Amino acid sequence: MTDTSGRTLDFTARPAALRRRHAAEARFRMAGRLAILLAFGFLVLMLGAIAHTGTGALKQTQIRLQVALPADAPASTDPAKADFGGLLKQALRARFPEVSGRKDKRRLYRLLSIGAEERLREAMLEAPAPGAQERVLTLWLPASDEVDLLVKHDQPGRLGEQEQRWVAQLRESGEIRVAFNRGFFLNGDSREPELAGIASALAGTAWTLAVCFALSFPIGILGAIYLEEFARKGRWSSFIEVNINNLAAVPSIVFGLLGLAVFLNLFGLPRSSPLVGGMVLALMTLPTIIIASRAALRAVPPAIREAALGIGATRVQTVFHHVVPLALPGMLTGTIVGMARALGETAPLLMIGMVAFIVDIPGSILEPATALPVQIFLWADSPERAFLEKTSAAIIVLITFLVFMNLIAILMRMKFRKRF
Amino acid sequence: MSAKHHVFVIALALGAAAAQPAAAREQIRIVGSSTVFPFATAVAERFGKATDFKTPIVESTGSGGGLKLFCAGSSDNDPDITNASRRIKPSEVEKCAANGIDEIVEVKIGYDGIVLANSADAPQMSISLRDLWLALAKNVPDGEGKTRPNPYRTWADVNPDLPDVRIEVMGPPPTSGTRDAFVELAMEGGCKTFDWIKAMKKQDKKAYKALCHTIREDGAYVEAGENDNLIVQKLAANPDAFGVFGFSFLDQNSDTIQGSLIGGVAPEFELIADGSYPVSRSLYFYVKKSRVGEVPGIEEYLAEFTSERAWGDDGYLADKGLIPMTPQERAQWARTAAELVPLKLE
C-alpha cells in the first residue's frame, strides 16, 4: 500500500515514456521478424543452390551409335564370350572414319562411358534372334562424364579441342541427346560419375533406419513409461536419469567405437551391415526418445490418472488405456527427432565399416551396405568434377527422405489425436 | 503390435548372426588409404562387372587405420587387403605377426604426385624446395646458424624472383596422409638443403624433425580440411592463393588450375612417372596370403589390378590419376602378385 496522495496517475502526462516502451516493443518485434527472415533467406539460399546444382544429375547425355553386329554374333550374352568393347570401338571408328593413330583413337573411345558396354549387352538380349545376315543396332549409349559436363554445362574439363569438335559434330547431326537419368535412382555406387546411382545408399539407409526404429522405439518408449510411471523415485532413478541426460550429449563417434568393440568384436556381427549400423544408431537415439517421451508423459494432467485409478483401473490399465494414448503424439515427435538425427550420421558408421564403396544393393540387414550421408561424403571427396552434381542430387534425396519421415510422423500424430 | 513383431525379427536375426559368425564370406574386403581409394574402387567395380565374383567392399579408413584393421586378425570379419599411401612399418609387420599373420604380400601399384597449384588466371610459379620450405616453415634460419620465427610475408620476401604476393597456401590438416607426404618430401627436402641443418639430423634428430616438419601457424598456411575439391574451388575464386593436394585433383581440373614448377619440374604425368618431379610418393596394397583360397576371387582381383588394362600407361587407373610405374617395375610387381611372394623387410 503506497501513499499516492499528491501524485495523480495521469496516463497522458508521460507520453515520452510510453512512446519509448512502445518503440521498444516495436523494435523487438522487428528484430524477431528480421531473424526469421534471415533464417528463411539462408534456407532458401542453401536449398536453391543445392537444387540448382543437383538437377543436372537427373539428366544424362547419350550418344546415338550404329553398332554393327557380325553375322556370327554370339547369341550368348556372356560378357566373357562377347567383346562388347570391341564392337563399340568398331562402331565409333565407323562413325569417325577420318580418325587414325593410336592416341586419337583412344581419345575417340573415351567419348563413351564404360556403361555403354552394359547397354549394348542388354540391347543384344532384347534384339530378335540372330539371323544369318549382318545386323545393325541403333542405340542411345551413355556418354562419358566429361562429354556429359561439356554438353550439359559447357565445361570442357580435360577434353581437348579435338574431342570438343567431335562432340560439336555429333550435336549438329542430332546424334547427342540429353535424357532423363534413370540410372541415378536404379544403380548402385560407381567410380564413373555417369553410372553412379543412389540406390545402394538409399536401400542401406532404409534398412539401417528400420533396425534403428525397431530397437529404439519400443525400448525407448517402454523405458520412459517405466521410469515415469512405475519406478520409485529415489537415488537409483535419479542416477539413471542423470546418465540418460548425459548420454544424449555424448558425441556420436563414441557410439561408433562402442559398436566396434561390442557388436563387431565381441558379438562377431557382420561388419558394414545395416544390422550393426541400426544398433549403433539405436543406442544414439535412445536417450533422445526417452527424454522426449518422459516429457510427454509428464505433460498428461494427473487428473486423468487419478480418475482412472479412482474407478478401479490397475496401474497398467491406467497407463496404457489413458496416459500413453494422450502422450503418444509427443513420444512420436521425440522418436522422429531422434531418427532424423540418426539419418544424418556418418561418424559412428565410419567405425563399423559403413563408409565404404558398395556397388550391390543390399537385400537384407546382414548384407554390406552404406548410407545416404556416407554416399554424399564419398562423392564430395571424389576428384571427378561430375560428382559435384551427384553430391547435390544425393543431398536432395536425403532431404526428401527426411521430409517424408516427418510427414509420416505428422500423419500419425493427427490420427492419434483424433481418437482421444 | 508391429513394433513387437519387429523386435522379434531382430532378435531372430541377432541370434542367427551370433550363432554362426564364421559363415564364409562371399566377397573380398578391402580397407585403407583414402588416396588409393579411388583406384581400388575403380578396380573393384570392373572386377565385379567382368567376373562372376561379387564386387569387393572397399572402405576408406586411412593408411594407418587400414593397417591396424588388417593386422587385427585373419578371420572373416577382418579385411583381406589393405591399401596404403606409404610402406608398411616394421612395427606394423610385428603387430601382424603377433596376431598370426606371417605372410603378407606387398604390391606397389604406382605413384602419386603432390602438387602446389594456383588459379589458371594467375601466372604460373616456379619455386625451389628450399624456397617452399622457407615460405611455409614455422621457424627459419636467421643466417647466423640459429633459427627465428618465420618473418616472410610475401613470396618475394623469400626470394625476389618469386611474385610479390602474400603467402597464402591452403593444404590438408595433420590427420591427412597427403600432409604427411608433403611434409616429408617437400618440407624436409627443402630443409635439408641447408648443410648445417642436415648435419643436425645426426646429432639431434628430434630438433631436426621439429625444425623441418613444422608448418607455420600464423595464417599463411590454411588448413582447409580433408576435402580437396573445396581447395580447388577456393583456388579458382582467389587467384593469389595456392593449394596443396594430390595430382588427380589437378588432373581433373586442369582447365581452372595449374600446377607450380617445383625445382624447375612441372607436375606432369610423365615427369612424375620418371621420378624427376620431387614431391611424389609410392602407393601400395597388402594382401594376407592365408586368405587366398578362403575368400573367393582374391587372386583374380590381384590379376585385374596388376593387368596392363588397369595400371598400364594407358590403363583406366591412369585415367583416374594414378601415375604408372615403369614397364619393368610393373612386370616385377605383377609377378610378385601372381606368385604371392611374401614381404620380407630387410
Interface residues (C-beta under 8 A of the other chain):
Chain A: P79 A80 R106 R110 I114 E118 Q155 P156 G157 R158 S190 R191 E192 A210 V211 F213 A214 L215 F217 P218 L264 F267 G268 L269 P270 R271 S272 L275 L350 G353 V355 A356 F357 I358 V359 D360 I365 L366 P368 L378 A380 D381 S382 P383 E384 R385 L388
Chain B: A3 K4 H6 V7 V9 I10 A13 L14 A17 A18 P21 Q27 R29 V31 S34 F37 P38 A40 T41 A42 A44 E45 R46 G48 K49 A50 K54 T55 I57 V58 E59 S60 T61 N77 E226 N227 D228 N229 G246 S248 F249 D251 Q252 N253 S254 D255 D314 Y316 D319 K320 G321
